[in-house]
Amino acid sequence: MSKILIAIDGYSSCGKSTVAKALAASLGYAYIDSGAMYRCVTLFALRKGAIKDHSFLHDEIIKLLPEVKLHFEFNPHSKSSDTYLNGENVEKEIRQMIVSENVSKISTIHEVRVQMIAIQRELGKNKGIVMDGRDIGTNVFPDAELKLFMTADSDIRTQRRYDELSAKGQHVSFNEIKQNLLDRDYQDTHRKENPLIKANDAIVLDNSELTREEQLKFILKLIRDLTISVN
């Protein structure tokens, strides 16, 4: 079977990354977390003082971009790819709440998006890629053979995020997490630069009541049907 591009878009904490990782492992594809790339830029800007108390030094952030070098390495223990910023494994650091609170605004900066999208397209030029994010099917890979748009109930998404942070020893209130998700939803869907929208040919996957196994089974069937129709 020829390799294809699989684009997964959707709201925060819908389980996009979890499903994308499992799908990539099942297909023997590479998994690219596009959101992690924007989180790396956010983390770097925070470290360099270009973000202070939610104030963005726009020009300073743009000046920092040439210093941001990203790559992904397969982690045999987690069986997924870890994100590296300038040679440092920052997989844990980019998931912190301070990064989550600022990443949507970082992703609205035109120069940031141009650089990240160029990297994403380079990674996907040979296909065999599962990539998740906010504008993968609409902007990065509009010709992807399979596009999914994931969503879930906001309370369920909040609980998932709460459980994830708690497991990592980060204690944040349920209401604080929910407000953060709702704020990010608004920013993602209202930004001028490639907002989060469903591609016309994307298949909606509402996983509010679906297990990971059920989601994977659903997507694999879509791929089998796609392959049959193409062949």
Biotite code that builds the C-alpha atoms (Angstrom):
import biotite.structure as struc

atoms = struc.array([
    struc.Atom([0.000, 0.000, 0.000], chain_id="A", res_id=1, res_name="MET", atom_name="CA", element="C"),
    struc.Atom([1.348, 3.437, -0.928], chain_id="A", res_id=2, res_name="SER", atom_name="CA", element="C"),
    struc.Atom([2.007, 5.725, 1.990], chain_id="A", res_id=3, res_name="LYS", atom_name="CA", element="C"),
    struc.Atom([-0.361, 8.624, 2.532], chain_id="A", res_id=4, res_name="ILE", atom_name="CA", element="C"),
    struc.Atom([-0.553, 11.854, 4.506], chain_id="A", res_id=5, res_name="LEU", atom_name="CA", element="C"),
    struc.Atom([-2.959, 11.880, 7.439], chain_id="A", res_id=6, res_name="ILE", atom_name="CA", element="C"),
    struc.Atom([-3.964, 15.290, 8.809], chain_id="A", res_id=7, res_name="ALA", atom_name="CA", element="C"),
    struc.Atom([-5.714, 15.493, 12.171], chain_id="A", res_id=8, res_name="ILE", atom_name="CA", element="C"),
    struc.Atom([-7.120, 18.840, 13.312], chain_id="A", res_id=9, res_name="ASP", atom_name="CA", element="C"),
    struc.Atom([-9.280, 19.709, 16.287], chain_id="A", res_id=10, res_name="GLY", atom_name="CA", element="C"),
    struc.Atom([-9.699, 21.427, 19.606], chain_id="A", res_id=11, res_name="TYR", atom_name="CA", element="C"),
    struc.Atom([-7.322, 21.329, 22.568], chain_id="A", res_id=12, res_name="SER", atom_name="CA", element="C"),
    struc.Atom([-7.320, 18.184, 24.724], chain_id="A", res_id=13, res_name="SER", atom_name="CA", element="C"),
    struc.Atom([-9.449, 16.167, 22.310], chain_id="A", res_id=14, res_name="CYS", atom_name="CA", element="C"),
    struc.Atom([-6.871, 13.414, 22.354], chain_id="A", res_id=15, res_name="GLY", atom_name="CA", element="C"),
    struc.Atom([-5.490, 14.243, 18.911], chain_id="A", res_id=16, res_name="LYS", atom_name="CA", element="C"),
    struc.Atom([-1.912, 13.433, 19.866], chain_id="A", res_id=17, res_name="SER", atom_name="CA", element="C"),
    struc.Atom([-2.857, 10.195, 21.613], chain_id="A", res_id=18, res_name="THR", atom_name="CA", element="C"),
    struc.Atom([-4.773, 8.920, 18.601], chain_id="A", res_id=19, res_name="VAL", atom_name="CA", element="C"),
    struc.Atom([-2.166, 10.190, 16.137], chain_id="A", res_id=20, res_name="ALA", atom_name="CA", element="C"),
    struc.Atom([0.641, 8.396, 17.998], chain_id="A", res_id=21, res_name="LYS", atom_name="CA", element="C"),
    struc.Atom([-1.304, 5.136, 18.115], chain_id="A", res_id=22, res_name="ALA", atom_name="CA", element="C"),
    struc.Atom([-2.218, 5.447, 14.441], chain_id="A", res_id=23, res_name="LEU", atom_name="CA", element="C"),
    struc.Atom([1.375, 6.147, 13.408], chain_id="A", res_id=24, res_name="ALA", atom_name="CA", element="C"),
    struc.Atom([2.611, 3.162, 15.417], chain_id="A", res_id=25, res_name="ALA", atom_name="CA", element="C"),
    struc.Atom([-0.025, 0.915, 13.852], chain_id="A", res_id=26, res_name="SER", atom_name="CA", element="C"),
    struc.Atom([0.835, 2.010, 10.311], chain_id="A", res_id=27, res_name="LEU", atom_name="CA", element="C"),
    struc.Atom([4.593, 2.291, 10.787], chain_id="A", res_id=28, res_name="GLY", atom_name="CA", element="C"),
    struc.Atom([4.366, 6.009, 9.990], chain_id="A", res_id=29, res_name="TYR", atom_name="CA", element="C"),
    struc.Atom([6.204, 8.941, 11.544], chain_id="A", res_id=30, res_name="ALA", atom_name="CA", element="C"),
    struc.Atom([4.214, 11.034, 14.007], chain_id="A", res_id=31, res_name="TYR", atom_name="CA", element="C"),
    struc.Atom([4.668, 14.821, 14.035], chain_id="A", res_id=32, res_name="ILE", atom_name="CA", element="C"),
    struc.Atom([3.073, 16.891, 16.795], chain_id="A", res_id=33, res_name="ASP", atom_name="CA", element="C"),
    struc.Atom([2.737, 20.307, 15.155], chain_id="A", res_id=34, res_name="SER", atom_name="CA", element="C"),
    struc.Atom([1.422, 21.803, 18.387], chain_id="A", res_id=35, res_name="GLY", atom_name="CA", element="C"),
    struc.Atom([4.668, 20.840, 20.103], chain_id="A", res_id=36, res_name="ALA", atom_name="CA", element="C"),
    struc.Atom([6.529, 22.991, 17.603], chain_id="A", res_id=37, res_name="MET", atom_name="CA", element="C"),
    struc.Atom([4.545, 26.087, 18.577], chain_id="A", res_id=38, res_name="TYR", atom_name="CA", element="C"),
    struc.Atom([4.982, 25.141, 22.223], chain_id="A", res_id=39, res_name="ARG", atom_name="CA", element="C"),
    struc.Atom([8.759, 25.086, 21.685], chain_id="A", res_id=40, res_name="CYS", atom_name="CA", element="C"),
    struc.Atom([8.693, 28.615, 20.298], chain_id="A", res_id=41, res_name="VAL", atom_name="CA", element="C"),
    struc.Atom([6.580, 29.651, 23.289], chain_id="A", res_id=42, res_name="THR", atom_name="CA", element="C"),
    struc.Atom([8.971, 28.009, 25.755], chain_id="A", res_id=43, res_name="LEU", atom_name="CA", element="C"),
    struc.Atom([11.973, 29.643, 24.093], chain_id="A", res_id=44, res_name="PHE", atom_name="CA", element="C"),
    struc.Atom([10.282, 33.064, 24.168], chain_id="A", res_id=45, res_name="ALA", atom_name="CA", element="C"),
    struc.Atom([9.459, 32.600, 27.858], chain_id="A", res_id=46, res_name="LEU", atom_name="CA", element="C"),
    struc.Atom([13.041, 31.630, 28.652], chain_id="A", res_id=47, res_name="ARG", atom_name="CA", element="C"),
    struc.Atom([14.385, 34.623, 26.748], chain_id="A", res_id=48, res_name="LYS", atom_name="CA", element="C"),
    struc.Atom([12.005, 37.064, 28.417], chain_id="A", res_id=49, res_name="GLY", atom_name="CA", element="C"),
    struc.Atom([10.070, 37.847, 25.234], chain_id="A", res_id=50, res_name="ALA", atom_name="CA", element="C"),
    struc.Atom([6.868, 36.908, 27.076], chain_id="A", res_id=51, res_name="ILE", atom_name="CA", element="C"),
    struc.Atom([6.355, 38.614, 30.427], chain_id="A", res_id=52, res_name="LYS", atom_name="CA", element="C"),
    struc.Atom([3.139, 38.376, 32.441], chain_id="A", res_id=53, res_name="ASP", atom_name="CA", element="C"),
    struc.Atom([1.217, 37.490, 29.265], chain_id="A", res_id=54, res_name="HIS", atom_name="CA", element="C"),
    struc.Atom([2.663, 40.523, 27.462], chain_id="A", res_id=55, res_name="SER", atom_name="CA", element="C"),
    struc.Atom([4.246, 39.644, 24.124], chain_id="A", res_id=56, res_name="PHE", atom_name="CA", element="C"),
    struc.Atom([7.284, 41.481, 22.832], chain_id="A", res_id=57, res_name="LEU", atom_name="CA", element="C"),
    struc.Atom([6.319, 40.849, 19.213], chain_id="A", res_id=58, res_name="HIS", atom_name="CA", element="C"),
    struc.Atom([9.508, 42.104, 17.584], chain_id="A", res_id=59, res_name="ASP", atom_name="CA", element="C"),
    struc.Atom([11.699, 40.262, 20.092], chain_id="A", res_id=60, res_name="GLU", atom_name="CA", element="C"),
    struc.Atom([9.899, 36.975, 19.416], chain_id="A", res_id=61, res_name="ILE", atom_name="CA", element="C"),
    struc.Atom([10.456, 37.362, 15.672], chain_id="A", res_id=62, res_name="ILE", atom_name="CA", element="C"),
    struc.Atom([14.154, 38.093, 16.250], chain_id="A", res_id=63, res_name="LYS", atom_name="CA", element="C"),
    struc.Atom([14.450, 34.861, 18.264], chain_id="A", res_id=64, res_name="LEU", atom_name="CA", element="C"),
    struc.Atom([13.091, 32.609, 15.497], chain_id="A", res_id=65, res_name="LEU", atom_name="CA", element="C"),
    struc.Atom([16.460, 31.952, 13.770], chain_id="A", res_id=66, res_name="PRO", atom_name="CA", element="C"),
    struc.Atom([17.714, 30.555, 17.083], chain_id="A", res_id=67, res_name="GLU", atom_name="CA", element="C"),
    struc.Atom([14.922, 27.980, 17.303], chain_id="A", res_id=68, res_name="VAL", atom_name="CA", element="C"),
    struc.Atom([16.059, 24.576, 16.010], chain_id="A", res_id=69, res_name="LYS", atom_name="CA", element="C"),
    struc.Atom([13.572, 21.720, 16.266], chain_id="A", res_id=70, res_name="LEU", atom_name="CA", element="C"),
    struc.Atom([13.709, 18.008, 15.683], chain_id="A", res_id=71, res_name="HIS", atom_name="CA", element="C"),
    struc.Atom([11.929, 14.850, 16.826], chain_id="A", res_id=72, res_name="PHE", atom_name="CA", element="C"),
    struc.Atom([13.476, 11.621, 18.110], chain_id="A", res_id=73, res_name="GLU", atom_name="CA", element="C"),
    struc.Atom([11.772, 8.295, 18.678], chain_id="A", res_id=74, res_name="PHE", atom_name="CA", element="C"),
    struc.Atom([11.616, 7.343, 22.366], chain_id="A", res_id=75, res_name="ASN", atom_name="CA", element="C"),
    struc.Atom([11.720, 3.540, 22.727], chain_id="A", res_id=76, res_name="PRO", atom_name="CA", element="C"),
    struc.Atom([10.241, 3.708, 26.237], chain_id="A", res_id=77, res_name="HIS", atom_name="CA", element="C"),
    struc.Atom([7.164, 5.765, 25.348], chain_id="A", res_id=78, res_name="SER", atom_name="CA", element="C"),
    struc.Atom([7.126, 4.358, 21.797], chain_id="A", res_id=79, res_name="LYS", atom_name="CA", element="C"),
    struc.Atom([6.532, 7.853, 20.407], chain_id="A", res_id=80, res_name="SER", atom_name="CA", element="C"),
    struc.Atom([8.534, 10.859, 19.305], chain_id="A", res_id=81, res_name="SER", atom_name="CA", element="C"),
    struc.Atom([10.018, 13.322, 21.794], chain_id="A", res_id=82, res_name="ASP", atom_name="CA", element="C"),
    struc.Atom([10.403, 16.987, 20.899], chain_id="A", res_id=83, res_name="THR", atom_name="CA", element="C"),
    struc.Atom([13.845, 18.587, 20.977], chain_id="A", res_id=84, res_name="TYR", atom_name="CA", element="C"),
    struc.Atom([14.548, 22.310, 21.163], chain_id="A", res_id=85, res_name="LEU", atom_name="CA", element="C"),
    struc.Atom([18.127, 23.218, 20.269], chain_id="A", res_id=86, res_name="ASN", atom_name="CA", element="C"),
    struc.Atom([19.259, 19.713, 21.165], chain_id="A", res_id=87, res_name="GLY", atom_name="CA", element="C"),
    struc.Atom([17.377, 19.593, 24.500], chain_id="A", res_id=88, res_name="GLU", atom_name="CA", element="C"),
    struc.Atom([14.531, 17.171, 25.147], chain_id="A", res_id=89, res_name="ASN", atom_name="CA", element="C"),
    struc.Atom([11.720, 19.530, 26.206], chain_id="A", res_id=90, res_name="VAL", atom_name="CA", element="C"),
    struc.Atom([8.806, 17.110, 25.990], chain_id="A", res_id=91, res_name="GLU", atom_name="CA", element="C"),
    struc.Atom([7.919, 17.692, 29.650], chain_id="A", res_id=92, res_name="LYS", atom_name="CA", element="C"),
    struc.Atom([8.623, 21.442, 29.761], chain_id="A", res_id=93, res_name="GLU", atom_name="CA", element="C"),
    struc.Atom([6.403, 22.305, 26.787], chain_id="A", res_id=94, res_name="ILE", atom_name="CA", element="C"),
    struc.Atom([3.377, 20.688, 28.483], chain_id="A", res_id=95, res_name="ARG", atom_name="CA", element="C"),
    struc.Atom([3.463, 23.039, 31.484], chain_id="A", res_id=96, res_name="GLN", atom_name="CA", element="C"),
    struc.Atom([0.478, 25.319, 32.106], chain_id="A", res_id=97, res_name="MET", atom_name="CA", element="C"),
    struc.Atom([2.532, 28.496, 31.560], chain_id="A", res_id=98, res_name="ILE", atom_name="CA", element="C"),
    struc.Atom([3.242, 27.314, 28.014], chain_id="A", res_id=99, res_name="VAL", atom_name="CA", element="C"),
    struc.Atom([-0.398, 26.315, 27.453], chain_id="A", res_id=100, res_name="SER", atom_name="CA", element="C"),
    struc.Atom([-1.528, 29.763, 28.532], chain_id="A", res_id=101, res_name="GLU", atom_name="CA", element="C"),
    struc.Atom([0.610, 31.478, 25.890], chain_id="A", res_id=102, res_name="ASN", atom_name="CA", element="C"),
    struc.Atom([0.916, 29.103, 22.937], chain_id="A", res_id=103, res_name="VAL", atom_name="CA", element="C"),
    struc.Atom([-2.286, 30.156, 21.139], chain_id="A", res_id=104, res_name="SER", atom_name="CA", element="C"),
    struc.Atom([-1.120, 33.769, 21.003], chain_id="A", res_id=105, res_name="LYS", atom_name="CA", element="C"),
    struc.Atom([2.312, 32.702, 19.756], chain_id="A", res_id=106, res_name="ILE", atom_name="CA", element="C"),
    struc.Atom([0.612, 30.746, 16.972], chain_id="A", res_id=107, res_name="SER", atom_name="CA", element="C"),
    struc.Atom([-1.116, 33.904, 15.729], chain_id="A", res_id=108, res_name="THR", atom_name="CA", element="C"),
    struc.Atom([2.202, 35.545, 14.820], chain_id="A", res_id=109, res_name="ILE", atom_name="CA", element="C"),
    struc.Atom([2.611, 35.432, 11.039], chain_id="A", res_id=110, res_name="HIS", atom_name="CA", element="C"),
    struc.Atom([6.384, 34.955, 11.041], chain_id="A", res_id=111, res_name="GLU", atom_name="CA", element="C"),
    struc.Atom([6.123, 32.074, 13.520], chain_id="A", res_id=112, res_name="VAL", atom_name="CA", element="C"),
    struc.Atom([3.517, 30.294, 11.412], chain_id="A", res_id=113, res_name="ARG", atom_name="CA", element="C"),
    struc.Atom([5.520, 30.737, 8.209], chain_id="A", res_id=114, res_name="VAL", atom_name="CA", element="C"),
    struc.Atom([8.581, 29.104, 9.775], chain_id="A", res_id=115, res_name="GLN", atom_name="CA", element="C"),
    struc.Atom([6.677, 26.249, 11.428], chain_id="A", res_id=116, res_name="MET", atom_name="CA", element="C"),
    struc.Atom([4.643, 25.459, 8.311], chain_id="A", res_id=117, res_name="ILE", atom_name="CA", element="C"),
    struc.Atom([7.790, 25.347, 6.177], chain_id="A", res_id=118, res_name="ALA", atom_name="CA", element="C"),
    struc.Atom([9.282, 22.780, 8.575], chain_id="A", res_id=119, res_name="ILE", atom_name="CA", element="C"),
    struc.Atom([6.059, 20.755, 8.621], chain_id="A", res_id=120, res_name="GLN", atom_name="CA", element="C"),
    struc.Atom([5.814, 20.597, 4.843], chain_id="A", res_id=121, res_name="ARG", atom_name="CA", element="C"),
    struc.Atom([9.438, 19.530, 4.569], chain_id="A", res_id=122, res_name="GLU", atom_name="CA", element="C"),
    struc.Atom([8.794, 16.719, 7.065], chain_id="A", res_id=123, res_name="LEU", atom_name="CA", element="C"),
    struc.Atom([5.772, 15.520, 5.113], chain_id="A", res_id=124, res_name="GLY", atom_name="CA", element="C"),
    struc.Atom([7.059, 15.676, 1.547], chain_id="A", res_id=125, res_name="LYS", atom_name="CA", element="C"),
    struc.Atom([7.755, 11.919, 1.421], chain_id="A", res_id=126, res_name="ASN", atom_name="CA", element="C"),
    struc.Atom([4.374, 11.072, 2.987], chain_id="A", res_id=127, res_name="LYS", atom_name="CA", element="C"),
    struc.Atom([4.002, 8.279, 5.547], chain_id="A", res_id=128, res_name="GLY", atom_name="CA", element="C"),
    struc.Atom([3.221, 10.990, 8.114], chain_id="A", res_id=129, res_name="ILE", atom_name="CA", element="C"),
    struc.Atom([0.525, 11.448, 10.748], chain_id="A", res_id=130, res_name="VAL", atom_name="CA", element="C"),
    struc.Atom([0.424, 15.091, 11.827], chain_id="A", res_id=131, res_name="MET", atom_name="CA", element="C"),
    struc.Atom([-1.998, 16.746, 14.217], chain_id="A", res_id=132, res_name="ASP", atom_name="CA", element="C"),
    struc.Atom([-2.671, 20.398, 14.926], chain_id="A", res_id=133, res_name="GLY", atom_name="CA", element="C"),
    struc.Atom([-5.083, 23.216, 14.135], chain_id="A", res_id=134, res_name="ARG", atom_name="CA", element="C"),
    struc.Atom([-4.633, 23.872, 10.404], chain_id="A", res_id=135, res_name="ASP", atom_name="CA", element="C"),
    struc.Atom([-2.967, 20.747, 9.067], chain_id="A", res_id=136, res_name="ILE", atom_name="CA", element="C"),
    struc.Atom([-5.776, 19.713, 6.731], chain_id="A", res_id=137, res_name="GLY", atom_name="CA", element="C"),
    struc.Atom([-6.771, 23.244, 5.768], chain_id="A", res_id=138, res_name="THR", atom_name="CA", element="C"),
    struc.Atom([-3.393, 24.874, 5.237], chain_id="A", res_id=139, res_name="ASN", atom_name="CA", element="C"),
    struc.Atom([-0.305, 22.709, 5.781], chain_id="A", res_id=140, res_name="VAL", atom_name="CA", element="C"),
    struc.Atom([-1.457, 19.648, 3.824], chain_id="A", res_id=141, res_name="PHE", atom_name="CA", element="C"),
    struc.Atom([-4.655, 20.614, 1.981], chain_id="A", res_id=142, res_name="PRO", atom_name="CA", element="C"),
    struc.Atom([-4.107, 17.645, -0.354], chain_id="A", res_id=143, res_name="ASP", atom_name="CA", element="C"),
    struc.Atom([-3.757, 15.062, 2.425], chain_id="A", res_id=144, res_name="ALA", atom_name="CA", element="C"),
    struc.Atom([-5.424, 11.791, 1.487], chain_id="A", res_id=145, res_name="GLU", atom_name="CA", element="C"),
    struc.Atom([-7.169, 11.532, 4.864], chain_id="A", res_id=146, res_name="LEU", atom_name="CA", element="C"),
    struc.Atom([-8.310, 14.469, 6.995], chain_id="A", res_id=147, res_name="LYS", atom_name="CA", element="C"),
    struc.Atom([-9.915, 14.166, 10.408], chain_id="A", res_id=148, res_name="LEU", atom_name="CA", element="C"),
    struc.Atom([-11.474, 16.851, 12.587], chain_id="A", res_id=149, res_name="PHE", atom_name="CA", element="C"),
    struc.Atom([-11.605, 15.828, 16.235], chain_id="A", res_id=150, res_name="MET", atom_name="CA", element="C"),
    struc.Atom([-13.878, 17.260, 18.885], chain_id="A", res_id=151, res_name="THR", atom_name="CA", element="C"),
    struc.Atom([-15.286, 16.338, 22.298], chain_id="A", res_id=152, res_name="ALA", atom_name="CA", element="C"),
    struc.Atom([-17.453, 17.775, 25.063], chain_id="A", res_id=153, res_name="ASP", atom_name="CA", element="C"),
    struc.Atom([-15.666, 20.626, 26.900], chain_id="A", res_id=154, res_name="SER", atom_name="CA", element="C"),
    struc.Atom([-16.081, 19.049, 30.358], chain_id="A", res_id=155, res_name="ASP", atom_name="CA", element="C"),
    struc.Atom([-14.682, 15.759, 29.110], chain_id="A", res_id=156, res_name="ILE", atom_name="CA", element="C"),
    struc.Atom([-11.738, 17.575, 27.553], chain_id="A", res_id=157, res_name="ARG", atom_name="CA", element="C"),
    struc.Atom([-11.150, 19.438, 30.815], chain_id="A", res_id=158, res_name="THR", atom_name="CA", element="C"),
    struc.Atom([-11.170, 16.214, 32.821], chain_id="A", res_id=159, res_name="GLN", atom_name="CA", element="C"),
    struc.Atom([-8.682, 14.612, 30.448], chain_id="A", res_id=160, res_name="ARG", atom_name="CA", element="C"),
    struc.Atom([-6.345, 17.576, 30.772], chain_id="A", res_id=161, res_name="ARG", atom_name="CA", element="C"),
    struc.Atom([-6.792, 17.624, 34.553], chain_id="A", res_id=162, res_name="TYR", atom_name="CA", element="C"),
    struc.Atom([-5.900, 13.924, 34.782], chain_id="A", res_id=163, res_name="ASP", atom_name="CA", element="C"),
    struc.Atom([-2.887, 14.420, 32.497], chain_id="A", res_id=164, res_name="GLU", atom_name="CA", element="C"),
    struc.Atom([-1.471, 17.275, 34.568], chain_id="A", res_id=165, res_name="LEU", atom_name="CA", element="C"),
    struc.Atom([-2.196, 15.521, 37.865], chain_id="A", res_id=166, res_name="SER", atom_name="CA", element="C"),
    struc.Atom([-0.331, 12.436, 36.680], chain_id="A", res_id=167, res_name="ALA", atom_name="CA", element="C"),
    struc.Atom([2.678, 14.677, 36.019], chain_id="A", res_id=168, res_name="LYS", atom_name="CA", element="C"),
    struc.Atom([2.487, 16.202, 39.490], chain_id="A", res_id=169, res_name="GLY", atom_name="CA", element="C"),
    struc.Atom([1.110, 19.537, 38.273], chain_id="A", res_id=170, res_name="GLN", atom_name="CA", element="C"),
    struc.Atom([-1.808, 20.639, 40.445], chain_id="A", res_id=171, res_name="HIS", atom_name="CA", element="C"),
    struc.Atom([-4.206, 23.001, 38.699], chain_id="A", res_id=172, res_name="VAL", atom_name="CA", element="C"),
    struc.Atom([-7.911, 23.441, 39.458], chain_id="A", res_id=173, res_name="SER", atom_name="CA", element="C"),
    struc.Atom([-10.579, 21.991, 37.160], chain_id="A", res_id=174, res_name="PHE", atom_name="CA", element="C"),
    struc.Atom([-12.118, 25.430, 36.582], chain_id="A", res_id=175, res_name="ASN", atom_name="CA", element="C"),
    struc.Atom([-8.750, 26.984, 35.716], chain_id="A", res_id=176, res_name="GLU", atom_name="CA", element="C"),
    struc.Atom([-8.087, 24.265, 33.151], chain_id="A", res_id=177, res_name="ILE", atom_name="CA", element="C"),
    struc.Atom([-11.559, 24.606, 31.641], chain_id="A", res_id=178, res_name="LYS", atom_name="CA", element="C"),
    struc.Atom([-11.186, 28.367, 31.281], chain_id="A", res_id=179, res_name="GLN", atom_name="CA", element="C"),
    struc.Atom([-7.787, 27.863, 29.658], chain_id="A", res_id=180, res_name="ASN", atom_name="CA", element="C"),
    struc.Atom([-9.315, 25.432, 27.139], chain_id="A", res_id=181, res_name="LEU", atom_name="CA", element="C"),
    struc.Atom([-12.218, 27.764, 26.342], chain_id="A", res_id=182, res_name="LEU", atom_name="CA", element="C"),
    struc.Atom([-9.827, 30.691, 25.916], chain_id="A", res_id=183, res_name="ASP", atom_name="CA", element="C"),
    struc.Atom([-7.653, 28.644, 23.573], chain_id="A", res_id=184, res_name="ARG", atom_name="CA", element="C"),
    struc.Atom([-10.714, 27.507, 21.601], chain_id="A", res_id=185, res_name="ASP", atom_name="CA", element="C"),
    struc.Atom([-11.697, 31.135, 21.052], chain_id="A", res_id=186, res_name="TYR", atom_name="CA", element="C"),
    struc.Atom([-8.183, 32.220, 20.110], chain_id="A", res_id=187, res_name="GLN", atom_name="CA", element="C"),
    struc.Atom([-7.698, 29.260, 17.769], chain_id="A", res_id=188, res_name="ASP", atom_name="CA", element="C"),
    struc.Atom([-11.003, 29.765, 15.943], chain_id="A", res_id=189, res_name="THR", atom_name="CA", element="C"),
    struc.Atom([-10.820, 33.564, 15.726], chain_id="A", res_id=190, res_name="HIS", atom_name="CA", element="C"),
    struc.Atom([-7.192, 34.188, 14.790], chain_id="A", res_id=191, res_name="ARG", atom_name="CA", element="C"),
    struc.Atom([-6.526, 35.828, 11.434], chain_id="A", res_id=192, res_name="LYS", atom_name="CA", element="C"),
    struc.Atom([-3.713, 33.436, 10.472], chain_id="A", res_id=193, res_name="GLU", atom_name="CA", element="C"),
    struc.Atom([-5.281, 30.114, 9.411], chain_id="A", res_id=194, res_name="ASN", atom_name="CA", element="C"),
    struc.Atom([-7.893, 29.705, 12.162], chain_id="A", res_id=195, res_name="PRO", atom_name="CA", element="C"),
    struc.Atom([-9.091, 26.339, 13.377], chain_id="A", res_id=196, res_name="LEU", atom_name="CA", element="C"),
    struc.Atom([-11.880, 25.264, 11.032], chain_id="A", res_id=197, res_name="ILE", atom_name="CA", element="C"),
    struc.Atom([-13.019, 21.946, 9.634], chain_id="A", res_id=198, res_name="LYS", atom_name="CA", element="C"),
    struc.Atom([-11.769, 21.258, 6.118], chain_id="A", res_id=199, res_name="ALA", atom_name="CA", element="C"),
    struc.Atom([-14.638, 20.624, 3.700], chain_id="A", res_id=200, res_name="ASN", atom_name="CA", element="C"),
    struc.Atom([-13.481, 17.060, 3.089], chain_id="A", res_id=201, res_name="ASP", atom_name="CA", element="C"),
    struc.Atom([-12.525, 16.250, 6.697], chain_id="A", res_id=202, res_name="ALA", atom_name="CA", element="C"),
    struc.Atom([-14.324, 13.517, 8.605], chain_id="A", res_id=203, res_name="ILE", atom_name="CA", element="C"),
    struc.Atom([-15.582, 14.559, 12.042], chain_id="A", res_id=204, res_name="VAL", atom_name="CA", element="C"),
    struc.Atom([-14.609, 12.322, 14.950], chain_id="A", res_id=205, res_name="LEU", atom_name="CA", element="C"),
    struc.Atom([-16.403, 13.192, 18.201], chain_id="A", res_id=206, res_name="ASP", atom_name="CA", element="C"),
    struc.Atom([-14.640, 11.031, 20.755], chain_id="A", res_id=207, res_name="ASN", atom_name="CA", element="C"),
    struc.Atom([-16.559, 12.165, 23.849], chain_id="A", res_id=208, res_name="SER", atom_name="CA", element="C"),
    struc.Atom([-17.772, 8.633, 24.470], chain_id="A", res_id=209, res_name="GLU", atom_name="CA", element="C"),
    struc.Atom([-15.219, 6.613, 22.510], chain_id="A", res_id=210, res_name="LEU", atom_name="CA", element="C"),
    struc.Atom([-12.273, 4.674, 23.918], chain_id="A", res_id=211, res_name="THR", atom_name="CA", element="C"),
    struc.Atom([-8.832, 4.976, 22.354], chain_id="A", res_id=212, res_name="ARG", atom_name="CA", element="C"),
    struc.Atom([-9.256, 1.517, 20.862], chain_id="A", res_id=213, res_name="GLU", atom_name="CA", element="C"),
    struc.Atom([-12.600, 2.446, 19.294], chain_id="A", res_id=214, res_name="GLU", atom_name="CA", element="C"),
    struc.Atom([-11.149, 5.611, 17.793], chain_id="A", res_id=215, res_name="GLN", atom_name="CA", element="C"),
    struc.Atom([-8.195, 3.741, 16.309], chain_id="A", res_id=216, res_name="LEU", atom_name="CA", element="C"),
    struc.Atom([-10.472, 1.044, 14.888], chain_id="A", res_id=217, res_name="LYS", atom_name="CA", element="C"),
    struc.Atom([-12.674, 3.722, 13.282], chain_id="A", res_id=218, res_name="PHE", atom_name="CA", element="C"),
    struc.Atom([-9.727, 5.483, 11.625], chain_id="A", res_id=219, res_name="ILE", atom_name="CA", element="C"),
    struc.Atom([-8.075, 2.288, 10.408], chain_id="A", res_id=220, res_name="LEU", atom_name="CA", element="C"),
    struc.Atom([-11.334, 1.326, 8.709], chain_id="A", res_id=221, res_name="LYS", atom_name="CA", element="C"),
    struc.Atom([-11.397, 4.713, 6.994], chain_id="A", res_id=222, res_name="LEU", atom_name="CA", element="C"),
    struc.Atom([-7.874, 4.084, 5.715], chain_id="A", res_id=223, res_name="ILE", atom_name="CA", element="C"),
    struc.Atom([-8.782, 0.602, 4.452], chain_id="A", res_id=224, res_name="ARG", atom_name="CA", element="C"),
    struc.Atom([-11.845, 1.984, 2.673], chain_id="A", res_id=225, res_name="ASP", atom_name="CA", element="C"),
    struc.Atom([-9.770, 4.822, 1.230], chain_id="A", res_id=226, res_name="LEU", atom_name="CA", element="C"),
    struc.Atom([-7.158, 2.396, -0.069], chain_id="A", res_id=227, res_name="THR", atom_name="CA", element="C"),
    struc.Atom([-9.804, 0.218, -1.692], chain_id="A", res_id=228, res_name="ILE", atom_name="CA", element="C"),
    struc.Atom([-11.486, 3.183, -3.378], chain_id="A", res_id=229, res_name="SER", atom_name="CA", element="C"),
    struc.Atom([-8.153, 4.544, -4.634], chain_id="A", res_id=230, res_name="VAL", atom_name="CA", element="C"),
    struc.Atom([-7.025, 1.187, -5.944], chain_id="A", res_id=231, res_name="ASN", atom_name="CA", element="C"),
])
